[in-house]
Amino acid sequence: MLMDSSSLLLLLFFALGSYIQATTGFAFGLIVVSSVSALGLAPIEVTAFAVSVLSLINAGIGLYGGHWRKINRRAFWGFILPCLPAIYLGVWLLSYLGENALGWLKFSLGLCIVVSSLVMMLQAHRVRKESSAGAFAVSGVIGGVMGGMFATFGPPITFMMYRQPDDQAKIRATLLGIFCCTAALRVGSVSLTQGVDIDTWLLCALGFPVVVIATLVARKFPVPISARAMRFVAFSLLLLSGVSLMWQGV
């Protein structure tokens, strides 16, 4: 798997996902997992673990140099505290639900993400207000369950952050901080409970320099677009993630 032409495509998706996540604060897993699954480049369990490891590296570099100070601490803790225990609920649901029920759940979650993304794209011009602690907590629980079941933490958390009145730098730092914590937890959990084979670690090793370079390039040469345009891009990516979940659930 790692010595044929598939490697080049994998590295390309790693680079693209790293650049976009370093700019927007999310989308690494969405881009890599969706692309690899669609093209059949690698087993999904191998890809999911590599995404967790490399996303952790991407987030760490993105927050390095004082950028972590821009994290919206109220939003960060509002997400993280309910998200972490919800991850275990998601893992339990994954083993409890049958394949048919799991497909229905993926489709339903994907549909909710699609509708929410379309609504937010249409309301991109409206003045934004800070969300309540309850709204953050609900998003954290949903994100944790989705992460435990599908290794997809991003959609509900990203949806909430891009509704806040914060500037792009604060939104990006907060998302990277959240994904850094969730990725570290998932990597540790899988390593301790399931074990990781040498091919998976080799894939992570191959992706490491690509992720580092792409992330540094994004910090030096970010996408030159306005905050409003960036919100539109973020919700467009969320729309794609929702469509991807619906497709998996059919």
C-alpha positions in Angstrom: 0.0 0.0 0.0 2.8 2.4 0.9 5.1 1.7 -2.0 2.8 2.2 -5.0 1.2 5.2 -6.7 -1.5 5.4 -4.0 1.2 6.9 -1.7 1.5 10.1 -3.8 -2.3 10.6 -3.7 -2.4 10.1 0.0 0.4 12.6 0.5 -1.4 15.1 -1.7 -4.6 14.8 0.4 -2.5 15.1 3.6 -1.0 18.4 2.2 -4.3 19.8 1.0 -6.1 18.9 4.3 -3.2 20.3 6.4 -3.2 23.6 4.5 -6.9 24.1 4.7 -7.1 23.1 8.4 -4.2 25.4 9.3 -6.2 28.3 7.6 -9.8 27.6 8.7 -9.2 25.5 11.9 -10.8 22.3 10.6 -11.4 20.0 7.6 -8.2 17.9 7.7 -10.1 14.7 8.5 -13.0 15.6 6.2 -10.8 16.0 3.2 -8.5 13.0 3.9 -11.1 10.5 5.0 -13.6 11.4 2.3 -11.0 11.3 -0.5 -9.3 8.1 0.7 -12.6 6.3 1.2 -14.0 7.4 -2.2 -10.8 6.2 -4.1 -10.2 3.2 -1.9 -6.6 4.2 -1.3 -6.2 2.6 2.2 -8.4 0.8 4.8 -10.6 3.2 6.7 -9.3 2.1 10.1 -5.7 2.8 9.0 -6.7 6.2 7.5 -8.7 7.2 10.6 -5.7 6.6 12.9 -3.3 8.4 10.5 -5.7 11.3 10.4 -5.8 11.5 14.2 -2.0 11.5 14.5 -1.4 13.9 11.7 -4.2 16.2 12.8 -2.6 16.4 16.2 0.7 17.4 14.5 -1.1 20.0 12.4 -2.9 21.5 15.4 0.2 21.6 17.5 2.2 23.5 14.8 -0.8 25.8 14.2 -0.9 26.8 17.9 2.9 27.1 18.3 4.4 30.5 18.8 1.8 32.0 21.0 -1.2 31.4 18.8 -2.7 29.2 21.6 -3.2 32.5 23.6 -6.0 33.4 21.1 -8.2 30.5 22.1 -11.6 31.4 23.2 -11.4 29.7 26.6 -15.1 29.9 27.4 -15.9 28.1 24.1 -13.0 25.7 24.5 -14.0 24.4 27.9 -17.7 24.6 27.0 -17.0 22.1 24.2 -14.3 19.9 25.8 -15.9 19.1 29.1 -19.0 17.5 27.7 -17.2 16.3 24.6 -14.7 14.0 26.2 -17.2 11.7 28.1 -19.5 11.7 25.1 -16.7 10.1 23.0 -17.1 6.9 25.1 -20.9 7.0 24.5 -20.2 7.2 20.8 -17.8 4.2 21.0 -20.5 2.2 23.0 -23.2 3.1 20.4 -20.9 2.0 17.6 -20.7 -1.5 19.1 -24.4 -1.6 20.2 -26.2 -0.5 17.1 -26.6 -2.9 14.2 -25.3 -2.0 10.7 -28.7 -0.9 9.5 -29.3 1.4 12.4 -25.8 2.8 12.1 -26.5 3.6 8.4 -29.7 5.4 9.3 -28.0 7.4 12.0 -25.2 8.5 9.6 -27.8 9.6 7.1 -29.8 11.6 9.7 -26.7 13.3 11.1 -25.6 14.1 7.6 -29.0 15.6 6.7 -28.9 17.8 9.9 -25.4 19.1 8.9 -26.5 19.8 5.4 -29.6 21.8 6.5 -27.7 23.7 9.1 -24.9 24.6 6.7 -27.3 25.9 4.1 -29.1 28.0 6.7 -25.8 29.5 7.9 -24.6 30.2 4.4 -27.9 32.1 3.7 -27.5 34.1 7.0 -23.8 34.9 6.6 -24.5 38.6 6.5 -26.3 38.8 9.9 -24.7 40.3 13.0 -23.4 37.5 15.2 -23.9 37.1 19.0 -22.1 34.9 21.5 -23.8 31.6 22.1 -24.9 30.4 25.5 -23.0 27.9 27.6 -25.9 25.4 27.0 -25.4 25.7 23.2 -21.7 25.0 23.5 -22.4 22.0 25.7 -24.9 20.5 23.3 -22.5 20.9 20.4 -19.7 19.3 22.5 -21.9 16.2 23.3 -22.9 15.8 19.7 -19.3 16.3 18.6 -18.1 13.7 21.1 -20.7 11.1 20.0 -19.9 11.6 16.4 -16.1 11.4 17.1 -16.6 8.2 19.1 -18.7 6.6 16.4 -17.2 8.0 13.1 -14.0 9.7 14.1 -15.6 12.9 13.0 -15.6 15.6 15.7 -15.6 18.6 13.5 -19.1 19.5 12.1 -21.1 20.5 15.2 -18.1 22.2 16.9 -17.2 24.1 13.7 -20.8 25.1 13.1 -21.0 26.7 16.6 -17.6 28.5 16.4 -18.3 30.0 13.0 -21.5 31.5 14.5 -19.5 33.5 17.1 -18.6 37.1 16.7 -14.9 36.2 17.1 -12.4 37.1 14.4 -10.9 34.4 12.2 -7.7 34.1 14.2 -9.6 33.3 17.4 -12.0 30.9 15.7 -9.1 29.1 14.1 -7.1 28.9 17.4 -10.1 27.6 19.3 -10.9 24.9 16.8 -7.2 23.8 16.6 -7.1 23.6 20.4 -10.2 21.4 20.6 -9.0 19.1 17.8 -5.6 18.8 19.4 -7.2 17.5 22.6 -9.7 15.1 20.9 -7.1 13.8 18.5 -4.7 13.1 21.3 -7.4 11.2 23.2 -8.3 9.1 20.2 -4.7 8.2 19.4 -4.0 7.2 23.0 -7.3 5.1 23.2 -6.7 3.2 19.9 -3.0 2.6 20.7 -3.8 1.2 24.1 -6.9 -0.8 23.3 -6.5 -2.0 19.8 -2.9 -1.8 18.9 -1.4 -0.3 15.7 0.5 -2.2 13.0 3.7 -1.2 11.4 2.1 -0.1 8.1 -0.1 2.4 9.9 2.8 3.9 11.7 4.8 4.0 8.4 1.9 5.9 6.8 2.0 8.4 9.7 5.8 8.7 9.3 5.4 9.4 5.5 2.7 12.0 6.2 4.6 13.8 9.0 7.0 16.0 6.8 4.1 16.7 4.4 1.9 17.9 7.2 4.6 20.0 8.8 5.6 21.7 5.5 1.9 22.3 4.4 1.1 23.8 7.8 4.1 26.1 7.8 3.2 27.3 4.3 -0.4 28.0 5.4 1.0 30.1 8.3 3.3 32.0 6.0 0.9 32.3 3.1 -2.7 32.1 4.3 -5.6 32.3 1.9 -6.1 36.1 1.1 -9.9 36.3 1.6 -12.2 38.2 3.9 -13.7 36.9 7.2 -17.1 36.7 5.6 -15.8 34.7 2.6 -13.9 32.4 5.1 -17.2 31.7 6.9 -18.8 30.8 3.5 -15.9 28.5 2.8 -16.3 26.9 6.2 -20.0 26.2 5.8 -19.4 24.9 2.3 -16.9 22.4 3.7 -19.5 21.5 6.4 -22.0 21.0 3.6 -19.7 18.5 2.0 -19.2 16.7 5.2 -22.9 16.3 5.6 -23.3 15.0 2.1 -20.5 12.6 2.7 -22.2 11.2 5.9 -25.5 10.9 4.1 -23.8 9.0 1.2 -22.2 6.6 3.7 -25.5 6.0 5.4 -27.4 5.1 2.2 
